[in-house]
Amino acid sequence: MENKIFIFISGLHRSGTSLFYKILDTQENFSALTNTNEIEDEGQFVQSVYLPAYNYGGVGRFGFNKESQLNETSILINDKNRNKLFKEWSKYWNIEKKYLVEKSPPNILKSRFLQEMFPNSYFINITRHPIATSLATQKWSKTSLESLIDHWIVCHKIYNNDQKKLKRSINFRYEDLINNTDETLKLISEFLKTKIINTEVEIRSGINQKYFKMWEKKKNSFFTKRKIRGIIEKYEDEVNSFGYSLIDY
């Protein structure tokens, strides 16, 4: 375990974490969790040290439950659990590789805990426009748009605060990965101190536009425009603080 480098990917559901996860898994000396028979091969589902997100409300809701947050003060941190977590994940890693990658959306609330468990770790957090993230999530989460946007803000606030305690971390936008792939991977390469390229994973552009059109339709619809305008009035300033906008996109 001591000679391994752990890479933890975080970001809310539908934020591009799976896409980036696949890119890292194609790199020569990297291994991501594979063949777990779980959703998107997420590490949260193949370990028994901490509870997965569905215990705290599930997709689009887990961040509202304070018990879903873990940091370096957690009673779960001990050598027994550290070895247990490594052993459980190792079933799905090629442990001959130097870089071992794990991705689960709830990592956005657990980075400080994971750093304490695996000191030789790097954290990569991905953000995506809250309109696209929320509308994409709503397709398979029975949660209101207002609640999903609120959840987006809550989770990113927690991560930004936790990031101050992380020794090695970087954020990037899904939009930059899609539109400026080479430049974004160059930044990640510099962060990880090893070259990252993409020659195998298909990257499709313009996906956000589908959700922006849906948002515009809701914003102008007789049945939903009042609700959407209320969301904009309530959350625009906070969304702006993350470099996004519910008006100009």
N, C-alpha and C positions, 0 to 999 in steps of 0.2 A: 504493500500500500504506500510505503514511504517514497518509492521512486516513480509513482504515478502522478499525473496532473489531471485533476478533476475539473470538468467544465460543466457548469450548471446554466441552462437556458431557462429564462422566465419570460413571461408576457401573458396577457389574458388570452382566453380561448379566442380563436379566429384572428390572431394578431400576426401570423406568419411564423410562429415558432416551429411548426412541423416542417415547413419549407427549409428553414435554416438548419434545422436538425438533420435533414436529409443531406444537405450540402456538406456538413461537417463529417457525416458518416462515410462520405466518399473519399475523404482525405487519407493519404497513405498510412499515417501512423495514428489514426483515430478510430475509436470504436464507440458507437452509440448503442443503447439497448435495442435489441432486435429479437423478433420471434417470441414476444412475450404473450401473445394472444390477448393483449389488452388494447384499449383505445389508444391509437397513435403511439404505442410502445412507451407510454408514460411511466416513469419510475415510481410515481406515487402509488400505482396499483400493484406493484410487485415487491412490496416491502411491508413489514409488520411493526416498524418502530413508531411511526406516527400515522394518524388517520388521514385518509384521502379527502379531497374536497367535498365529495357528496355527503359526508357526515356533517358538513357545515352549511348546507343549503345547495351545494352543487354549482353548476355553471351559472355565472352571472350573479351569484349571491354569496359565495363563500367568504368574500372579503368583508362582508358586514358583520361576521361573527368573529369577535376578538380572539376566541379560542383557536381559530385557524392560523393565527400568527405565532411563529416560533422565533426565538432569538437565542443568544448565547447564555441566557439565564435559565433556559428550559431544564426541568428535572430529567428530561430524556437524554441529556448529554452525559455519556459515560463510555468507558472503553467497551463494555459489553454491547451496548447499542451501536457503537461505531463499527465494531467488527461484524455485528449482525447485519447492518445495513449494507456494508461492503460485500459481505458474503451473498446476500440475497440479490443484489444488483449484478454481482459477478457472474451469475448464472446466464446472463443475457449480454454480457460484454465479452469481447475477445481481450482477455487480460494480458495478452502478449503485447498489446498496443500501449503506447506511452500515454496518449490522451484519451480519457474515458469520459464520455458525454452522457448527461442525463437531462431530460426535458420534461417538465410538468408545469402547467400554468400556475398552480399554487406556490411554486418557488418564489413568485413575486412577493410573498409574505413570509418566506422562510430563509432568505439569503444569509442572515446573520447566524442562524442555527446551523445551516449547512457549512458555513465557513468554520465554525467551531468544531464541527464533526470532522471536516476534511480541510485542514489548514492550507494544504497545497492546492487551492482551488481558485478558479476564475469564474466570474459571473457576467453573463451576457443577457441584457434585458432588451426586449423588442417592444416598441410601441407602434400602434396603428391608429389611424384617425378614429375617434370615438363614434362617429356616425357609422362608418363601415363596420367597425368591431361590433357595435350594438345591434345593427340591423342583421348582420351575419349570424350573430349569436341568437337573436330572437327567433330565427327559423327553427331552432330545436331547443329553445328554452322558453317556457311559459312565463316570461317576465316582461314587464312593461318597458317601453323605451326609456322613460324617465328613470326608472330604477337601474337599468343597464348603464346609462350614461353616468349616473351617480356612482355606481359600482366601479366604473372605469376610473373616475376621479379618485375615489377612496383608495383603491389599490395602488395607483401610481403615486399618490401622496405618501403612502406607507413605504413603498420602495425607495422613493427619493430620500426619505428620511433615513431609512436603513442603510442606504448606499454610503452615507457618510462614515459608517463603521466598517465598510468593506475595504480590504487591502487591494484587491484587484477586480475592477468592475468597469463595464462599458455599456452604454446605451446606444441603440441605433433605431432608426425608423424603418418599418416595413416598406414604406414608400421609397426610401432610399435604396433598399435592397432590390426593389423591383426596377426602379428607373435609373439607378446608378450602381449597378451590380459590382463592376470591377473596382470602383472607388471604395465602395462599402467593404468589400472583402479585403481590400488593401488595409483599411483601418483595423479590421479584425486581425489580419496577419501581424500587423505591428503590435497589437495588444497581446496576442498569444505568442509572439516571437517565433512564429513559424508560418510558412506560406500557405494561404488558403486560396484555392481557385475553384471555379465551377465549370466542369465540362460534361456533367452527366444529368443534372437535375433541370427539368424544364421550368423556366420562370416566365409566367404570363403577366403581361402588363394590362393596365386599364380596368382591373377588377373593381377597384374602389368606385369607379364612375357609375357602375350599376347601382351601388348603394346611395350615391349622391343623388341620382335620378329618383330613387325611391323616396328619399328624404324630401326632395323638392315637391314631389307629388303629394306627400303627406302635408307639407307646409302650405300648399295651396288648395287642398281639398276642403270642401265645406264641412266635412265630418271630423277632420283631424287638425285643421289649421290652428284652432285655438290652443289645443294641447301642445302642438309643436312650438308655437310661439311662446308658450309658458315655459317650456323646457329651455328655449334659447335665453329668455330673460333670466332664468334661474341659474344657468350653468355657463353661459358664454364667457364670463370673466375668468372662471376657474379653468375652463378648457383653453383659453388664451394663454394662461400661465404655463401650459405644456407645449405651446407653439402651434396649436390647432385652433380652428374656429368652427362654430356651428352655423355661421352665416356665409363666410368667404372660404371656399374650398376648391 
